[in-house]
Amino acid sequence: MGAIGALKAASVVLPTVLAILALATVPATRAFYLPGVAPADFAVGDPVNLKVNKLASPKNLPYDFYSLYSFCKPETVHNFHENLGEVLRGDRIENSVFRGTFRKDSHCVVACSSGKLTEKDANLIKDRIGDEYKVNMILDNLPVGQVRVKKVKEKDPDAGKTREVVASYYERGFPVGKDGAIYNHLVFKVLYHEDEVTQTSRIVGFEVEPYSVESSLDDSGKLASCDPKTGMKISEPNMKVAKGRNIVFSYDIVYVPSDITWSTRWESYLTMPTSKDVHWFSIINSMMVLVFLSGMVAMIMLRTLRRDITAYNDLETPEEVAEETGWKLVHGDVFRPPRYASWLAVCVGTGTQILSMVVGTTVLAAMGFLSPANRGSLMTAGIFLFVFSGVFNGYASARLYKSFKMAQWKRTTTRAALAFPMIVSGVFLFLNFLVWGQRSSGAVPFWSLFTLMFLWFGVSVPLTFVGSFIGYRRDAVEDPVRTNKIPRQIPEQVWWNGWLTTVVVGGVLPFGAVFLELFFILTSLWQQQVYYLFGILAISFTIMAITCAELAIVLTYFQLTAENHRIWWRSFVAGGSCALYIFVYAMYYFFTRLEITDVVPAVMYVMYMWLASFAIFLMCGAIGLYSANLFVRTIYGSIKID
């Protein structure tokens, strides 16, 4: 009964997920600042320098700010420090001609003048307007945003009813223009929170309202249609872009006191246009799927298997043994090494490395350590966690390969260290070459490429060999049954027990657990929005992983009952097949949600989503194989074999 008791572990799946769900309800939006990030204090009269970042579009590649506003460059352009994640995202932070004095409003400040536009410059501006490019600027590490409002439903604590209220949020950046007119007058609103004790203030908001105005300079170089005390008179006509026109760029800066504290200043940026109820509905829906699947696994384990094991152990006569059917018949072949065992070990090891990276990054983000104030921190953390998880890759691939009783561990380790990074590098370098050709800020410079190569060859590869050395030195896991010298012939299989069923059934339920969060993640990646619900993402990922594991167990059991002992690759594919659904959904998202028309960004989207889906395939495939392997070892260790 000890083995049967071990099988009851499936019954704790649901309480475990419920515990995670309860922990995730703790608000995570209050802990967004990385320890050590100190606020900046401003006194009255301190200089305020606005920085510019990339021009971003949901339809095309990002570009440097001065690729469009070259006539607005300061005398000396300074590039500010960027981490690896910022560079890979295409951020290019530079100083600008937009300046102010803290808590002293300024109006009608002339920033620059374009001079007479050439036909090439006019067409470039029109193209940027048509592609819906947005200008990104930064003040005290806060991105500029336009205030938007939305109607949300909340519960009235007094009346006990749901009421509709208006909530505001920031939409990051502002458009280059609209309908052929360029926004050439900017009204900045700087929100500050004052400390009455120190008489200093901290910036807690950075808003902008862009306008397109027909403006010109007088003889003294000042705006002819602007009152320095009240600001620009916004009226028609708009500043249409055309060859030969001189566009004057100007701005106002207004300082407004606010009750927002410095520690909560990011909440307006992180408020999403959609309600959180949508996310919780997705979680509940996924939980129902998990309950159903867990019930199926529990039924197989605690009823069917108990009956089978009891019946097999009660067989006494040779005639009874000869008449046995089902999964016990393949006990002498189930642990036989599969074809391409080395590559299976490589795939499982790489999947383990990706799983370690995903879990580590999600946990750090859910705990608030990857602050949005530290741009690029999420991507940087993911890269470093992947690199240092190479030791898990080497260990997992070596342990699995040694369990197959094979000795060419050096070749397997080399493949584990180089195979997946070479695929990633090939895709990345090809796409980077295309982006370079477009002169986009998204092109990764040489020194960043050198850094990535060093992290791969100098850190990840050695750690993979270290992990493999440790794993291969340990004794191999002993199989619960002996493997026959001659393979058993597999009987003809029914159609529903084939590879197609494995892919279709094995992928649909795990995909259903994450498809809604996948929508918001894709929106964040490709439409310049911020995703921050990492607690909900952690729950969705946990449900997906458990679902992959349980489906791999169920499909492996059905395969064994059909006397098919080739379970290794099948269990791996069963776990990883959700990646196919994810890729198909990504293509559906491309055609229904994005408006990408140029070839290069379209190729980037398809290849990057294929790469992400391939990584998910390896990760979930490793989860499926680990689960199926544990299941098989448990059930065959519970029966008597002569």
N, C-alpha and C positions, 0 to 999 in steps of 0.2 A: 504493500500500500504506500510505501515511501515515494515511489515514482509517480503514483497517481496523485499523491498529495502535492508533488512538485508541479503537476499539470494544472492544479487549481490556481496557479499564479495568474492565469488569464482572468480570473474573477476580480482581481484588484485593479484592472485597467481603468474601469469607469471611476472608482473613487480617486485614483491618482489624477485623472484629468480634471475631476471636479475640484480637487485641492488646488491644482494649478489655476483653474478658473477663478477660484475665490481669491487667491493671491493677486491675480492680475487685475482685480477690481480696485485695488489701491491706486489712487490717481497718480499717474506718471508724469503729468504735465507740470509738476512743481519742481522737478529735479532735472533741470536741463543744463546746468552749468558745470563744466568740468572743474574739478578741484584745482585751484591755483589760478583761475581766470579772475583777475581783479578788475573792478569797475574803475572808470576814469571820472574824476571829479573836475567840474568846470566852474570857474568863478566868473563873475560879470566882467566882460571885456576880453575874455580869452579868445584867441583865434579859433575859428571853426573851419576845418578844411574838408570839403566833400571829395570823395574818391569816386572814380568811375571803374566799372567792371565791363564784362563782355556784353555784346548785343546778342540776345537769345531769341530764337524763333521756334514754334512748334512744327514748322514746315521745313526748316533748313538748318544748315550748320551754324554754330556760333562764330562770331567775329569780334575782333578787337574794337573797342570803342572808337579809337582814332582812325580806324579803317573807313569810317563814314564821316566822322567829324574832324577830319584832318586840319581844318582851318581853326579849330578851337583848342589846339594844343598849347600848353604853357611853354615858356621858354625852355625849360628842361623837364623831360618826362622821366619820372622815377617809377620803377616797378617795385611793388611791395612784396614782402616775403610770402611765398605760397608753399604749402606742403604738397606732398605727392598726390594726395587726393584732389586738391584744387587744380593741379596741372592736368590731371587726367580728365577732370570735368570741363576743362576749357576755360577756367577762370583766369583773367588777366587784370589784376588790380593795379591801377595807376593814379597818380595825382591829376588834378584838374584845375581849371580856371574858376571854378565855383568856390567862393570863399565868403565867410561872414564873421561877425563878432558876436560872441555869446550874449544872449538876452538883449541884443540891440537890433531891432527890426531894420531891415533894409529893403528898399523898393527900387524898381526900375534900374537895376544894376545890369550894365551891358557886359555880357560874357565874351562875345566875339561876333564877327561878321564874316559871311562866306565870300564876299566879293561877288562878282558876276559869275553865276554858275555856267560851267561848260555843259555841253550836251551829255558828255559822259557822266559828270557829277550828278546832273539832274536825273538821268536814267537810273543811276545807282540808288539815289534816295527813293525814287519811285518804286524800285524793286524791293528795297527794304521795307517800305510801307506796305506793299502788296503781300509780302511774305509775313506780315504781322510781327516784325521784330520789336522787341522791347529793350529799352535802355535800363541797365542795372547800375545803381549807384550805392555807395556805402558811406555811412556816417557813424563813427564810434562803434564800428562792427555791426551796425544794424543796416539791413538792406532797405532801400527806399520802397515805399508801397503806396498804392492808391486805395483809399478807403472804399470798401464795398459793404452793402448791407444785405441781410437775408432774414427771412422769417423762419423762426424755429418754434417748436412746441416745448413747453416746459410745464411742470406740475406746480400749481399754486398751493403752497403749504397751508394757507389759511382756508381757502375754499375747498381744497381737496380735488380740484378739477384741473384739467389740462388747458392751458391758455397759450395763445400765440403771441410771441414777442419779437421785436426787431433786434437783431444782433449785428454788430459790425465786425469786419475782418479786413486784413490787408491782402491785396493782390500785388505780388511783388513786381517791381519795375513799372515802367510806363511806356506806351507805344511811341514809336518814332513819329508816326503821323496817322492820318485817317483820310480815306477818300481823296488821295492825291495832295492833301495839305499836310505840311510838316508842323509839328508842335515846336514852336520856337520861343515860347515864354513859359517858364516854370515857376510855380508858386510852391515853395518848400515850407512845410510846417514842422518845426522841431519841438517835440514834447519833452519837457524836463520835469524832474521831481526834485524839489529843494529840501535840503537838510537845514532846518532852522538853527541847529547848534553850530555847525561849521560854516554856515552861510555859503556853502557850495551846492552845486546841483549835479544831477546825473541825467544823461539823455535816455529817455525811455520810449521814444517814438520818432519815426522819420517818415513823414508823409509828403506827397507831391500831388499837385493837380496841374496837368499840362494844358496849354492853350495854344491855338494857332491864330496869330494876330498879324494884321498888316501893319508893320512898323517900319520906321526909318529913323535915321540919325539927323540931328540938327547940326549947325556949323560947329558947335562946341563938342560934338561927339556924344551927346546924350540923346536919349529917346525922345522923339518929338511928341509922341502921343501918350506920354506917361507922366503922372504926377508923383514925385518922390515921396509925398506924404500919404497918399491913398493907394498908390499902385497903378497898374495897367488897367485901362478901360477896355474890357473884353467886349468886342463887338465885331460884326461882320465888316468887311469880308475876311475870310481865312487866308493864310499865307500859302497859296498854291505853288507847287514846285514847277518851275519851268526854266528853260534855257535863258540865260542872261539876267535872271533875277538875283538881287542881292538880299540874302536872308540875314536878318539881325536876330541874334539869340540873346535873350535877357532872362532875368530871374528876380524873384522876391524871396526873402527869408523872414519868416515870422516865428517867434518863440512863444509857446503856450504852456503855462503850468499844468501839471497833470497829477492825479492821485495814483497813477500807476507806479509801482515800485520797480527798482532795477532788477530784482530777482524774478519778476513776472512780466517783464517787458516783451518777451517773445511770444506770449500767449496770443496776441492779436495776429501774429504772423502764422501761427500754427493752427488757428481755427480753420477748419475745413468747411467748404460750402455744403457738404452733405452731413447729415445727422449721424451721430455715433450709434443710433438705434439700428441703422442698416448693418453696421459691423456686428453688433450683438445678435441680430437676427441671423446673420450668417453663421455665427458661432453656435447658436442653438440648433440650427439646421444641421450643421456638421456633427454636433453632439448626438442628434437623433440617429444619424447614419452610423456613428461609432457604436451607439448602444445596440443597434440592430446587428452589426457585424460582430461585436463582442459576444452577443448572445449566441450567434451561430458558432463562433469559435469555442465558446464554453460548452455548447451542446456536443460538438465534435469531441472535445477533449474529455469532458466529464461523463458523457454517456456512451457515445459510440466507441471511443477508444478504451474505456474501462471494460465494456462488454467484449471487445476484440481481444484485449490483453488477457482477460480472465479466461476466455475460450481457448486462446492459444496455449496458455500455461496449463490448462487442464487436459490437453491432448496427451494421451499415454501410449497408444498402440501405433505401430508403424503405418497401419492402414489409415488411421485418423490423421496422422501427419501428412500422408500422401494426398489426402483429400482437402487439405487446407487451401484456402484461396485468400486473395487480398494482399495487403501490404507486407505481410510476413514472408510471402514467397520470394520477395526481392531482397531479403536481408543480406544475402551474400554478394549483392551487386550495388547496393545503394551508396556505399562509400567508395566505389570505384572511381579513380581520378577521371575527370571529364576530358574531352578533347580541348586542346588549347588551354591546358590548366595554368600555364604561366600567364597568359593574358587575362584569364579570369581572376587570378591573384592580383594582377596589376589593376584591373578595374575595381576590385573590392578595396584595395589599398588606397587608390585615388579617391574613391567614394568616401572612405573613412576620413581622409584628409579634408575633403570639401565639407563633410558633416561637422567636423571639429571647428572649421572656420565659421560655418553658418551658426552653429550653436553659440560659439564664443561671441561673435558679433551681435547676435540677437540679444543675448544676456546683457552685454555691456550697454547696448542701446536702451533696453528696457529699464535698466537701472539708472539711466540718465548720464552715463559717463561720456557718451558720444554726442556732445552738445551741438545744436545747430549754430550756435555762436562760433564754434570752431569749424569753419567751412572745410569740407573735404575729410573730416575726421572719420566718418563712417567708412568711406572707401579706403582710407589709409589703414584703419584698424583691420578691415577685411584682408587687405594685401599682406600685412605683417602676420596676422593669425594664420593665413594660408601657408605662408613661407615656413613659419615655425611649427606648423602641424605636419611638416614633412616627416618628422620622426614617427608619427602615428601611421603614415602611409607605409613607410618601410617595415614597421613592426607588424601591421595587419597583413600586408602582402606576404611577408616571410612566414608568419604563423600558418596562414592558409595553404601556402605552397608546400610547407613542410608536412602538413597533415595529409597531403597527397603522396607522401613518401618519395619525393623527388629531390634531387640534389643540386640542380643548376640555379642556385639562389642568387648568384652574382648577376647572371643575365636577367633574371626576373626583377631584381632590385634596380638595375640600370633602366629597364623599361619603366618601372614604377616612378623613377626619379625624372625621366625625360619625356615620356609619352604625352601626358596631358599638357604640361607646360609648352611642349613644342607645337601642339595643336593651337593652343591659345596664342602663342607668340606668332605663329604663321598668320592667323586671322587678324591679329592686332596690327602687325606690321603692314599687311596688305591694306587694311582700312586706313592706317595712318598715312600710308603713301597717297591714297586717294584724297585724304583731307589736306595733306600738304599741297597737293595740286590745286586745291580750291583756296589756298592761303587763309585757311580758317584758324581761329585761335584754338580750336579743338585739336590741332596737330600737336603731338607730344614732342617737345624738344629733345635734342640729342642727350643732354645730361640726365634727363629723366629716364630715357631709354637705357642709358648706362646703369642707372640706379636699379632699375628693374632686372637687368641682366645680372648684376652683382647679387641681388637678393636671391635670384634663382640659382646661379652656379655657386655662389659663395656661401649661401646659407641653406637653402632648401635641399639641394642635392646632397651635401654632406650629412645633413640631419636624416635624410631618407636612408642613407647607408648605415648610419648609427642605429636607427630604429630596426633596420633589417638585421644587423649583426646581433642586436639584443634578442630579437624575436627568434632568429634561427638557432641561437645557442640554447634556447630552452627546449626541453623535451617535447616531442610532438604529442598532440592530444591523442589519447588512445581510443580507437574505435570500439564501440560496445559489442560489435560482431566482427567475425572474420570475413574477408573478401575472397570470393571464389576465384580460382585461377582462370576459369573459362567463363566469359560473360553469358548471362542468361538472355535468351532470345525474347525480345519484347513482342507481345501479341499485338495484333492489329488494333489500332486505337479508333474509337468513335470520333466523329467530327468535333463534338463539343469539348473534347479533351485535348485539342491541338494548340498550336502556338497562337493562332488567331484569337481563340477564347482567352488565352492567358493575357494577351495584350489588351483586348477590349475590356474584359472584366477587371483585370488587375489595375487598370489606370483610371477608370471612370470615378470610383468612389474617393480615392485620394485627391483627385482633381476637384471633385465637388466640395471637398473640405476647405479649399484655398482659393477657389476661382474668384470670389468677391474681393478678397484682399489682393489678389493678383491684379484686378482691375485698377485699384488705387495705387499699387506699386508701379504699374505701367504708366499711369497718369503722372506720377511723381517723376519718373525717369524721362519721359518724352514730352511732357507739357509743362516743365518748369514749376512744379508744385512741390510742397514739402510734405513728406510722409513721416509721421511721428508716432503712430499708434503701435509701438513695438510690443507692448503687452498683449494686445489682441493678436498681433502677428505671431508672437510666441505660442499662444494657445492654438492658433490655426496650424502652425507648423507641427506642434505636438500631436494634434489630431491626425494630420496627414501622415506623420511617421508611424503612429500606432496603426492607422488604417493600412498602410503599406505592409507592415509586419504581419497583421492578421490575415490580410488577403494572401500573402505569400504562404502562410501556414495552411490556409484552407485549400488553395490551389495545389500545393504540394501533397496534401493528404489525398485529394481526388486523383492526382497523378499516380500516387503509390497504390491506391486501391485498384487502379487500372493496370497494375503490374508493370509500370514504366519507371525504371530506376534512374533515368537520366534527369536528375532533379537540379543539378548545380546551376547550369545556365538558365534553366526554366525559372527557378526561384529568383535569380537575379533580374531577369527580364520582367517577371511578375511585379517585383517591387518598383522597378524603374519605368514601367510603361506609362505612368502618369505624365512623364515628360513629353510624350507624344501629344497628349491632350493640351498641355500647357503651350506647346509650340503652335498647335492649330489655333488655340484661342488667341495667341499673340498675333497670328496672321489675321484673324477676324477683327481684332482690335485695330490693326493697321488699316484695314479697308473701311472700317465703320467709324472710327474715332479720330484718326489722324488725317491731315490734309497734305501729306508729303507728296510733292510732285517731282522734285529733282531726283536724278538717278543716284547720286552719291549718298545722300541721307537715307534713301530707300534701301540701298545695298547695306549700309551700316545697320539699319534696323533689323533686316532679315538675318544677317550674319551674327550680330550680337545676340539676338534672341535664340538663334540656333545654338550658339555657344552656351548660353545660359541654360537652355533646355538639355543640352548634352551633360552639363555639370549636374543638373537635377537628376538625370537618368542614372549617372554613376552613384550619386549620393543615396537615392532611394533604392537603387539596385543593391547597394551594400546592406542597407537596412533589411531588405527582403531576404537576402542570402543568409545573413546572421540569424534571422528569426527562423527560417526554414531549417537551417543547420542545427540550431538548438532544439527545435521540435523533433527532428528526425533522431537525433542522439538520445533524446529523452524517451521516445516511444520504443526504440529498439533496445535501449538499456533496460526496459521493463519486462521483456519477454525472455523465456528460457529457450536458448538455442543449443542443441546438442552438437 
